[in-house]
Amino acid sequence: MSDVEIHTDDLAPGWDAIDNSLAGLYSEEPLHFGTIVKYRMGGPDPIDGFSIFRSDKQAPHWHYVTYGLTELYEKESPDEEFSGYGFEFTMRIPRAPGDDSEADLTDKLVWVMSLMQNLARYVFETGNCFDVGHHIDLNSPILLESNSEIRAVLFAEDAELAPVDGPFGQFQFLQLFGITLDELRAVKQWNSRGMLELFRKTNPLLITDINRKSILNDASVRQAIEKGSEEEGSSTASLFVAEADWQTNGNACIFALGAFAVDDLRLILPARICHDRELFIRGKDLSFRFIPAEQNAWKVEDDTLEIALRKEDAKAFANMLQPKVGMYEFPGLSNFKLRIEKTEIKNNKGEVVEVIG
């Protein structure tokens, strides 16, 4: 990554649309960082560049904005409604006293740009887009090789940047907000909207402080989450679990699940079934569906294992699950066994950093 001025193209209407949105917010020139070889010219980094602004609103912080997930130079996609993937990333990080130069950013906070590039690379390579309310487990501290409890990202609307109707289509500013693993579980158990409202009560601009502790340490916050989940259920309609499989033998079925997924399933399943909602689980090769029903049963439907549970049994089924290797049976489902297998958590180098189960 280079610290030179990156807006070098003579015609970049999409870039100008981003700049125009920021012009009404900041009077000072931002710091600029750019990729040395742009992605469209064969480089490895999808984001062409970053503008990083000094802000003193709420608390002194750096405000990062990307250029590259939308169409900057010309219309290339067939979708006339949206520019590129329909969003650019933003993120806010505390600014320490005296941290006001490019050197400060390069030495201390370049990890933010690396995080954004990695997430953008996922979007470019898979075609899967992020949106407000989406979340992702980073499988490591947000700042690698640190002791930060912030290990996941929740995507939110940037409170100060409205959606744009640009020259190549509409786009929004999608802010990355770092959260802890128990906060991530609460998002899944309840919903992103409710959790974002709780975060914004004390942190309106959603500044990511990698040194903060979980808001669930506050008993009133835990009560609000439990009440919201009980009254509204969970908005998590599906889960992707790499270590999930099933096989049948005559009228018997064995459902295999990685131990890492157990805690999520324990939280989410009752909050879905008890509110007449299905929960879909997509494995690497096979799929599963839990559905509310008047009678407990299981069957294979169109290559999907369908597990029907009565509302009154959903909590009992969830409580049966334990993140420990072993074979489990639920009395309410005949000829059905659940096998929990160990999960190995690996870092970005492929090294096993934790074993669950």
N, C-alpha and C positions, 0 to 999 in steps of 0.2 A: 504494500500500500504506500502511496506517495502523499507527501504533505503539500503538493503544489496545487495551484488553482485548477479545478477540474472542468469548469464550464468553457470548453475550448471549441465546441462545434458552433459554426456560424448560425445554423438554424436548429434550434431545439425548443419548439413550441411547448412540448410537454414539460420540459425543465422550467421554462418560464412560468408555466401555470403553477408549479410548486413554489417558485420564488415569489410570485405575486401573492399567494396565500400567506406566506411568511412575512412579507413586507408590511402588512398591517399589524403585525404582532411585535416585530423587532425593528428598531431604528439603527442599531449597530450592525456592522458587517460580521457575519459568523466566521468561525474557523472552517477551512475547507480541507477535506481529505479525499483522495481519489484513487481508483485502481490504476495500476501501471499499464496493464493490457486489458482492455475492456472485453467483457464476455462475448459480445457480438463479433469480436475480432479474434476469438480463440482463447481469451484469458479464462482463469478459473473462478473469478469472482463475479456473480451476477449483478451486484449493485455497482453502478458506475461511480458513485460518489456519495459523500455525506456533508451536510452542513450542520455545524454544532454551535448553538447559540448560548450565550450567558443569560440566565434568567434569575431574578430575585423575587419572583412571585412565590408566595407561600414560604419558600426557603431558598437560599442560593443553590442553584443547580445548573447542570448542563442539559440542554435540550437537543437531542440528536434527531435528524431527519434524513431519510434515504432518498436517493434518486436512482431508479432502475427497475422497480417492480411494475411501474406504469410505462407507457410508450413515450419516450422522451423526444425522439427525432422525427418519426414518421409513423403513420398508421400501418401496422403489420398484421394484426389479428383480424379475423373476419367478424368478430363481435363489435358491432358499432356502438353498443350501449356503454361498454366499459373500456377504459384505457388499460391495456395490458392485463394484469391480474386484478385490477380494480382497487389497489391500495398501495400506499407506501408506509414503511415502518417509522415509528418515532419511539423515543425512550428518554426518560429523565433520570439523571443520576446526581446525587448531592455534589455540590462544589465546595471544596474546602477553602478556608481563607488563604489567599495568596495563589490559588490555582487559577491563573488567568492566561496562560500562554499555550501555544501549540505544544511546547515541550511537556507541559503538565498533562495534556491529553495523550500524547504519544507514550509517555512513560507509565501513566497510571490507568488510563481508561480506554486504551485501544481494544480491550477485550469486548467492549460493547459493539464495536464495529465487526469484530470477528463473529460474535454471536449473531448479529443481523445477517452477515454474509452466509453463515451456516444455515439459518432458517430460510433465507432466500434461495440457497442452493437446493434445499429440499423442495421448495415450491417449483422451481424451474425443472428439476429432474423428475418429479412425480406428477406435476400438474394439479396437485391438491392445494387449494387456497385456504388461507386463514380468514377468519371473520371475527367480529365482536363476540365475545363469550367463549371462543375456542380456547383451548389450553393444551400445553405440552409438557410432559415430564422430561427434564434434561438428563436424567440418570447420573447426575453429578452436581456439585455446587455450581452456581451460575458463573462464578469466577473459579476456573479450574485451579486445583491445588491450594484452595483456601478452605477455611472452616465454616464458610457461610452456610446458614440454614436455608437460604434461598436456593431451591433446586428445581423450580418449575416456572413456566411463564403463562400468564393469563393475558389474553388480548382484549383491549378495551378501546373505546372511542377516545381520541385525544381531546381533552376538555376544551382546548383553545383553538383547535383547527377544524373547521367545518368541512363537510364533503365538497368536492369541486366538480363542476361541469367543465371539463377541460377540452382542448381542441381535438383530442383523440378519444373522448368518452369520459364517463364519470369515474371518480375514484375517491377514496376516503383515506384519512390518516389513521392507521391502526397502531395503537400504542402497546408496547411490550411492558408488562408489569411483573416483576419477579415475586413469586410467592413460595411459601414453605410447603412441604409435603402434606402436613395435616390440613393446611388451607386448601390444597388441591383436592384432598379427599372430601372436604366440606363442599367444594364446588360441585363435585360429582354427586354427592349425597343430596344436595339441594339444587341450586342453579347458579350460573355465573352472574346473572342480573342481581340477585339478592346479595351475593358476596361482594360484588363491585360497589353496591350501595354501602355496605358495612365498611369497606376500605376507604371510600371517599369521605366518610364522616370525619375522619381524622387526617386524611391525606387526599384532599380534593383533586390535586393534579397527578396523583399516583406516581410519586417519585420513588424509584426503586433504591432502597437503602440495603445493601448487601449485609449489613451488620445487624439489622433489626431481628427481633424475635417474632414468633407467631402471634397473631391477634387472638388466637384461640386460648392463649394464656389468660385472657380476660373471661371470667365466668359469665358476664352478661352477654358477651359475644357468642359463647358456646350455647347459651340458652336461646338466643335469637336464631341461630342456625338450626338447632333441634326443633324449635317451634315452626320455623319456615319449612323444614323438610317434612314434618308431620302434617302440616296443613296443606302444603302444595305438592308434596312428593318430589321426586327427582326428575330433572329435565334431561338426564343422561339416557338417551334412547339406545345407544349402542356402545360397545367396547371392542377394541381390537386386542386380542390376546394371542401372542405368537405361539405360546406353549399351551395350546388347547386342541383336543382331538376327541374323537369318539369312535367306538366300534360296537357292532351288534353281533350276537351269536344266537341264532334262533330267536327266542323271546326274551333274551337278556341283553342288557346294555351296560357298557362301561364308559363313563365320561371322564376323560383325563384333563387335568388343569394344572398349570404352573402355580407354585405357591405364591408368587408375586401378585397374582390376580385375585387372591382370596379376599384380602381386606376390602378391595373395591367391591367385589361381588356381595360381601356381607352387608355393606352399607347401602348399595344401590338397589339390590333385588327387592327388599321389602318396600322401599320407597317408590318402586315402580308398580309391583303387583298389587299392593294395597290401594293404589290409586287407579286401578283398571288400566294399567299401561304395560306394554310388552317391553322386554329387554332383549336386545339382539347382541349376540357375541360372535364376532368374526375371528376365526382362527386363521392360521397360515394357509390351510388347505380346506378346512371344513367349517361349517357355520352351525350356530345353536340359537334357539329362541326360547325364552321363558315367557309364558303367557298366563294371564289370570283365567281361572276356570272354576266351575262348580265341582269338579272332580279331579283329583290328582292322577296324572297319567303321563306317559311318554310315547312318542312315535317318531318315525322318520318320514318327513314330508318334503319331497323335491330336494333330496340330498341335504336337508337341514334337520338336525335333531331338535324336536319340539318337546319342551318339558312344560306341562300344564300343572299349575299349582293353585290350590284354594288360597284365598287371601289370609285366612286364619293360619295356614301352614307355611306361608312365605317366610315369616320371621323364624320359625322353627328350622326350616331348611337352611336359612342363612346362618343361624347360630350353630348348626351342625358343622359348618365349614371351619377348618382350622388350617393355618399356613404351615402345616407339618406333613412331611411325607407319610403316606399311608393310604389305606383303602377305607372308605366310609360308606355307610348305608343309611338311607332315610326310610323309616318304617312306612311312610305314606306313599312310597313309590315301590311297587313290587318289581323284582328282577332288575333293579337299577342300582349301580354302584358308582361311586365317585372316587377316582384315584388322584391324589395330590402328588405332584412331582416337584423336585427341587428346581429352583430358578437361580441361574447365575447372572448377576448384574455386572456388566462390563463397561469400562470407560471408553473414551473415544479412541484409545490406542488398542482396544480389543482385549485389555487385561481384566481379569476377574477381580472385582473390588468388593463383592459381597455375595454370599450364598444364602438364599432364603429357603427354608424347609428342612 
